[in-house]
Amino acid sequence: MGIQDIIEGKKQWRAHVARIKALPPDYQIVYREMQKYFFKVGPVDLTDGNLLSGIVDFLEEGVAAGKGVIELVGSDVAAFCDGLLEDSPTYAQLYQESISRKRG
């Protein structure tokens, strides 16, 4: 990874953060909770940037449609996040599998 890649990555992250700050306060709170959850669970494809930006797209569409954030994601943010990850491997799953292989 060269310096240009790092600079471009920072620009993209700043643009992402600006989109989040443009959301209504309740949407920002839910987004941050989702982000924390994903960082704890560790979906493997989190680093490619599509998951978080896709969520912001989804939330922006909800704002444009005049929906409340609870209407979009429900009252259980973790369950909503699990639904998004149901077909995606997580680092926690990979770790459990590696432990199982070592024991077996």
C-alpha positions as CSV (number, residue, x, y, z in Angstrom):
1,M,0.0,0.0,0.0
2,G,1.5,3.2,-1.1
3,I,1.1,6.7,0.3
4,Q,-1.4,7.6,-2.5
5,D,-3.6,4.7,-1.3
6,I,-3.5,5.9,2.3
7,I,-4.4,9.4,1.2
8,E,-7.2,8.2,-0.9
9,G,-8.5,6.0,1.9
10,K,-8.5,8.9,4.3
11,K,-10.4,11.0,1.8
12,Q,-13.0,8.3,1.3
13,W,-13.4,7.9,5.1
14,R,-13.8,11.6,5.6
15,A,-16.5,11.7,3.0
16,H,-18.2,8.7,4.7
17,V,-18.1,10.5,8.0
18,A,-19.5,13.7,6.5
19,R,-22.5,11.6,5.1
20,I,-23.1,10.3,8.6
21,K,-23.0,13.7,10.1
22,A,-25.6,14.9,7.6
23,L,-28.1,12.3,8.9
24,P,-30.7,13.3,11.6
25,P,-29.4,12.7,15.2
26,D,-31.4,9.5,15.8
27,Y,-30.1,8.0,12.6
28,Q,-26.5,8.9,13.6
29,I,-27.0,7.2,17.0
30,V,-28.3,4.0,15.3
31,Y,-25.5,4.1,12.7
32,R,-22.8,4.3,15.5
33,E,-24.4,1.4,17.3
34,M,-24.3,-0.6,14.1
35,Q,-20.7,0.3,13.5
36,K,-19.7,-0.7,17.0
37,Y,-21.5,-4.0,16.6
38,F,-19.7,-4.7,13.3
39,F,-16.4,-3.8,14.8
40,K,-17.0,-6.3,17.6
41,V,-18.4,-9.1,15.5
42,G,-15.8,-8.5,12.8
43,P,-17.4,-9.4,9.4
44,V,-14.5,-10.4,7.1
45,D,-15.7,-8.0,4.3
46,L,-16.0,-5.0,6.6
47,T,-12.6,-3.6,5.4
48,D,-13.7,-3.5,1.7
49,G,-15.9,-0.5,2.6
50,N,-19.1,-1.7,0.9
51,L,-21.0,-2.7,4.1
52,L,-20.8,0.6,6.0
53,S,-21.3,2.7,2.9
54,G,-24.3,0.5,1.9
55,I,-25.8,1.1,5.4
56,V,-25.4,4.8,5.0
57,D,-27.1,4.6,1.6
58,F,-30.0,2.7,3.2
59,L,-30.3,5.2,6.0
60,E,-30.2,8.2,3.6
61,E,-33.0,6.6,1.6
62,G,-35.0,6.2,4.8
63,V,-34.5,9.9,5.6
64,A,-35.6,10.8,2.1
65,A,-38.7,8.7,2.4
66,G,-39.5,10.4,5.7
67,K,-39.3,7.2,7.8
68,G,-38.1,7.0,11.3
69,V,-34.9,5.0,11.9
70,I,-36.8,2.5,14.1
71,E,-39.2,1.9,11.2
72,L,-36.2,0.9,9.0
73,V,-34.1,-1.2,11.4
74,G,-36.5,-2.1,14.1
75,S,-35.9,-1.8,17.9
76,D,-33.2,-4.5,18.0
77,V,-30.2,-3.1,16.2
78,A,-28.1,-6.2,16.8
79,A,-30.7,-8.5,15.2
80,F,-30.8,-6.2,12.2
81,C,-27.1,-6.4,11.9
82,D,-27.1,-10.1,12.3
83,G,-29.6,-10.3,9.4
84,L,-27.2,-8.3,7.2
85,L,-24.4,-10.7,8.1
86,E,-26.2,-14.0,7.9
87,D,-24.4,-15.1,4.7
88,S,-21.1,-13.4,5.5
89,P,-18.2,-15.0,7.4
90,T,-17.0,-13.2,10.5
91,Y,-13.6,-13.2,12.1
92,A,-15.2,-14.7,15.2
93,Q,-16.5,-17.7,13.1
94,L,-13.1,-18.2,11.5
95,Y,-11.4,-18.2,14.9
96,Q,-13.9,-20.8,16.2
97,E,-13.3,-22.9,13.1
98,S,-9.6,-22.8,13.6
99,I,-9.9,-23.8,17.2
100,S,-12.2,-26.7,16.2
101,R,-9.6,-27.9,13.6
102,K,-6.8,-27.8,16.1
103,R,-8.8,-29.9,18.6
104,G,-10.1,-32.3,16.1
